[in-house]
Amino acid sequence: MLALQYTVRLKADVDADMIRRRVAERGSLYDNHPGLVMKSFLLNEEDQVYAPFYIWRSEEDWKQFVFGDLFANLAAAFGRPRVRTWFVLGFGHGACTDQPRFAVREVDVIAPETSLEAVREREAALQAQMLTKPGLYAHSIALDADRWELVRYSLWCNEAASRDAAVGAQSDCVNTYEVLHFSEPGGRG
């Protein structure tokens, strides 16, 4: 699996309401998209960013999207954004089955002297703990082997749980978002 995220900085002529309308109109196009594990349409109004986060089943599915009409339409509307990609090391669902409404993305740098196997084992244990947290819908861990960074991405069904996760994060960088729409074509299976 591959994770993908791009960020669109909202300019004076693009406000949060315009993003909300666009997502309301176009979000369902992803509800049954082949190869898509999940997509979160994310907005951080305070930071003025629209930053969708995807998990794709394979590299081929990711390529079909990036070279396809949906991404071309985004690029036509906002300019072609820089797309970050990561190898997914772990993905799982929590106990909450309501639609996720909030997301937390953490980024941590992996020190050069750190054993990658130790990192993988530590992250698997942390994910197992995370999956037991009340209010969690899903959690993923991904690796950027160019920058040697870990990305932990969690979806939450309520704001209090997401806020607690963000406050409790020990990462180098923590971003919080409102989930405007959530697509998970295969469901929780």
Disulfide bonds with the S-S distance in Angstrom:
Cys96-Cys157 2.07
